[in-house]
Amino acid sequence: MRTEVAETGPNPAALAAGTIAAIGAATLAGAWFFEYGLDIKPCPMCLQQRYAYYLVIVLGALLAFAAPRLPRAFLIGGLAILALAAFANAIFGAFHAGVEWGFWAGPATCSGPVTDLGSAGNLLQRLDTVRVVRCDEVQWRFLGLSLAGYNFLISGLMGLIALFGLSRMRGANG
């Protein structure tokens, strides 16, 4: 009597989702290090780019841990959401980097001239305590890229990992 043993390996959805969650968590930790450790304050667009990381960390971790118990359609949908969030954030990072390089104008709320200075009575006090972080001024570069540029690369990588997980699921189960 011959018994065939099915090959088992890591669940491709769990592996992709867990990797994305880990990359997202490391990236967000790095952003917080720059903000709180090095006192490089984020602009409004930088803060908006973090929303995708919050999503991919939570959804990626949930998918990674629950993958063995979830229906295949749910895993495919979850990986698709991870891919869409990551690629959308990569596009937003590229837009922000373009604003920094002066290729196009950014939002007037963080790239235009300061027009609302408040009342004259507390203007000097506000100028001493408020630090305006503009979206079109780079505070830090490494190898020619700003943090927005690195966000483009990291988010694009996470999107590719999600697509890779989807393709492995398709290949594994036809």
Buried (B, 14 or more C-beta within 10 A) or exposed (E): EEEEEEEEEEBBBBBBBBBBBBBBBEBBEBBEEBBEEEEBBBBBBBBBBBEBBEBBBEBBBBBBBBBEEBEEEBBBEBBEBBBBBBBBBBBBBBBBBBBBEEEEEBBEEBBEEEEEEEEEEEEEEEEEEEEEBBBBEBBEEEEEBBBBBBBBBBBBBBBBBBBBBBEBBEEEEE
